[in-house]
């Protein structure tokens, strides 16, 4: 009996040793469609929004609104992820629109890695994000930062004047930066940095002045390089920091005529930077599709190839010398493994 228990414990330990994430929760199916999307955010300037290139998985809810994402394909170190639901769709094609914006949508941003388990409450309303349960203590740092930002907005709105704005700029820059460092999570600090340095933000002018004298920004770069040396976050931050420092130094030493010599290299650098990330995302997508195909049996791969060649079920059956019902069974297995619902979705997945 003792031997059997030891064997069972060994099997359980072996099974659990394989890192596997699980993100689950509920949505209100009376308010939202039954699709929930999981995205990985590699560009911290696109933390909030709906971007098709970021989506890595989709889950359909059951009749009670329960959804679940699970697997072991995520990074083994912390990354920024987003769950979102929306009601933006095309009636003709029955597909969601992903153009970076949807008026009728809700999202939650969190930090996670491959072995984490997160359970979300029965809503996507921000006031109860604090109820999210997670095995990763860093998961909900964005909620804490947003709470601090709300306090900042209240301080700015309490008395509107130029003097009050300048005093609050200095105070809240320091407060947010110190709080970010206290979280001991550099990618959470990038969330703060993206807010403070946003060119469309009233704080941007103060950020440029702060960058001239404050060593916080170089310290943040060192922390990112130590914790996440090869991540897209670190490379993006380093590039932006160099760009802003270059503008500052060039603006102080040269006349307005020389701005063209500064802006052109920055434009070229930005273009190359976007091309790099575009190629990286394309490569990542190709790798994901290849991994998905490897889940299929040899016969299922044969059927997939014929499906992508626009063959009908009957034509596939004739080509492979199998019955029509066998083809349908294989197709259902393919849909399930690729997490799609129809032939059109399969074609869209591999041909886009």
Residue pairs with C-beta under 8 A, 6 or more apart in sequence:
18 72
19 72
19 76
19 114
19 115
20 70
20 71
20 72
20 114
20 115
21 69
21 70
21 71
21 72
21 74
21 112
21 113
21 114
21 115
21 116
21 117
22 68
22 69
22 70
22 116
22 117
22 118
23 38
23 68
23 69
23 70
23 81
23 83
23 112
23 116
23 117
23 118
23 120
24 66
24 67
24 68
24 69
24 70
24 118
24 119
24 120
25 66
25 67
25 83
25 118
25 119
25 120
25 121
25 122
26 61
26 64
26 65
26 66
26 67
26 120
26 121
26 122
26 123
27 36
27 61
27 65
27 67
27 85
27 122
27 123
27 124
28 65
28 122
28 123
29 61
29 63
29 64
29 65
32 85
32 86
32 87
32 106
32 124
33 85
33 86
33 87
33 89
34 60
34 61
34 65
35 58
35 59
35 60
35 61
35 85
35 96
36 58
36 59
36 60
36 61
36 67
36 69
36 83
36 84
36 85
37 50
37 55
37 57
37 58
37 83
37 84
37 85
37 96
38 55
38 56
38 57
38 58
38 59
38 69
38 81
38 82
38 83
39 51
39 54
39 55
39 56
39 81
39 82
39 83
39 84
40 54
40 56
40 74
40 79
40 80
40 81
41 47
41 54
41 79
41 80
41 81
41 82
41 109
42 54
42 79
42 232
42 233
42 277
42 280
42 281
43 232
43 236
43 277
44 80
44 187
44 190
44 191
44 193
44 194
44 233
44 236
44 237
45 194
45 236
46 54
46 100
47 80
47 82
47 109
47 191
47 194
48 107
48 109
49 100
49 101
50 84
50 86
50 88
50 98
50 99
50 100
50 101
50 102
50 105
50 107
51 98
51 100
52 98
53 281
54 82
55 98
56 288
57 69
57 71
57 339
58 339
59 67
59 68
59 69
60 67
61 67
65 122
72 114
73 114
73 288
73 291
74 112
74 113
74 114
75 113
75 114
76 113
76 114
76 115
77 113
77 228
77 231
78 111
78 112
78 113
78 136
78 138
78 185
78 187
78 228
79 111
79 112
79 113
79 187
79 231
80 109
80 110
80 111
80 187
80 191
80 233
81 109
81 110
81 111
81 112
82 107
82 108
82 109
82 110
83 107
83 108
83 110
83 120
83 124
84 105
84 106
84 107
84 108
84 124
85 105
85 106
85 107
85 124
86 96
86 102
86 104
86 105
86 106
87 102
87 104
87 105
88 96
88 97
88 102
88 103
88 104
88 105
89 95
89 96
89 97
90 96
90 97
95 348
106 124
106 125
107 124
108 120
108 124
108 129
108 132
109 142
110 118
110 132
110 134
110 139
110 140
110 142
111 136
111 138
111 139
111 141
111 142
111 185
111 187
111 188
112 118
112 134
112 136
112 139
113 136
115 135
116 134
116 135
116 136
116 139
117 134
117 135
118 132
118 133
118 134
118 135
118 136
118 139
119 132
119 133
119 134
120 132
121 128
121 129
121 131
121 132
126 146
129 140
129 143
130 140
130 143
132 139
132 140
132 143
134 140
138 183
138 185
138 188
141 183
141 185
141 188
141 191
142 188
142 191
144 183
145 176
145 179
145 180
145 188
145 191
145 192
148 175
148 176
148 179
149 176
149 195
152 168
152 172
152 175
152 176
155 168
155 171
155 172
156 164
156 165
156 168
158 164
165 202
166 206
169 203
169 206
170 206
172 203
173 196
173 203
173 206
173 207
173 210
176 192
176 195
176 196
177 189
177 192
177 196
177 216
179 192
180 188
180 189
180 192
180 193
181 189
183 189
186 220
186 223
186 224
186 227
186 228
186 233
187 224
187 228
187 231
187 233
189 220
189 223
190 220
190 224
190 233
190 237
193 217
193 220
193 237
195 201
195 203
196 203
196 207
197 203
197 204
197 207
197 240
197 244
198 204
208 244
208 248
210 216
211 217
211 244
211 245
211 248
212 248
217 241
218 241
220 237
221 234
221 237
221 238
221 241
224 231
224 233
224 234
224 237
224 238
225 234
228 234
232 277
232 280
236 273
239 269
239 273
243 266
243 269
243 270
246 262
246 266
247 262
247 266
250 258
250 259
250 261
250 262
251 259
251 262
254 261
254 262
289 349
289 350
292 337
292 338
293 301
293 304
295 337
295 338
296 304
296 333
296 334
296 337
299 320
299 330
300 330
300 333
300 334
300 337
302 320
303 316
303 320
303 327
303 330
303 331
303 334
304 334
304 346
306 315
306 316
306 319
306 320
307 316
307 331
307 334
307 343
307 346
307 347
308 346
308 347
308 350
308 351
311 319
313 324
313 327
313 328
313 331
314 324
316 327
317 323
317 324
317 326
317 327
320 327
331 343
334 346
335 341
335 342
335 345
335 346
338 346
338 349
340 346
340 349
